[in-house]
Amino acid sequence: MSTYIVGLAMTAGVLLAIWLHFYPSRGNVALYLTSGVQFALIPALTAIVIFAGLRRWVMLAVAFLASAALVYTQVPLLVPADAPDGERFRVVSANLLFGGADIDALEQIVASADADLVSLQEVTPQALQRIRNGTIPRQLPHEFAEPAAYATGTALFSKEPLTDTSVVPDTALRNLQARTDLPGAPGTQVFAMHPAAPLWSNKDHWFHDMGVLAGHLAALLQGRVLAIGDFNSTWNHATYRKLLTNGLADGTDLAGAGYLPTYPTDKQIGNHPLVAIDRIIVRGFVTTSMDTHHLPGSDHRALVVSLVAS
């Protein structure tokens, strides 16, 4: 009987995970649990094994259907979209953790990727000066930066000129917008994204910023869009998926990159992040691959994305 109860508990956990995926929860516990919905695949498999072993066929069917529904929520991240012919190029995103990340390591990541565009978050004035004194401006000479103390500064670096630059209004952190030419995609609207984090003590800023950004992106009715950064959100947050309107798509979905965790890397588990909150949203592009790289001094892995204009 105790094994049967364990199976019931595992199935209940799977049903909870499905609910968390679809429902835009506002509670602290629910928000944090939603980041780990993909881990519910473990109790899903456990429940199936338990009920099969006990020959509880009705509950086995329930567990199987619940597991199938959970898998359905994650399948988009595993199936790549067809990519057209065209010049591949790469973009990079990195959170500098209050400006304290290793700039030399960042330079190596950017140079190895031969990036056309770089989005940086948590850019302090001191960190920006270190970047300007290094190799990144030689590779990407065009800059739009709004440095600030702690976590509020952001910057864009580009191979091609950045025009129509602005800060997305009414957000807690600086979310930057500009227009630039990317391979096969002239005049692309690009964003360096960093909505406020859903802090346990104050999650309202996250909901506010995500709502502002959703409205801002929805207003971009035409043209190519590339928005990359620390979204402080995962695929499983329904609030994040509300950003995906008017042809905007999640890059992990298009690349079929699967579970690609980037945060945190500064805790006791070290460089073994658990949640995928560094993301890219595009329109008019197909992401062909995504990878992450350790960035010493940061609590995030850097994100490197390969794309082609569609």
Helices and strands as residue ranges (DSSP letters): H 2-22, H 28-34, G 37-40, H 41-54, H 57-74, G 75-77, E 89-95, H 103-113, E 117-121, H 125-132, H 136-139, E 142-146, E 154-158, E 163-167, E 176-182, E 185-193, H 204-218, E 225-230, H 238-241, E 249-250, H 251-255, E 278-283, E 285-293, E 302-309
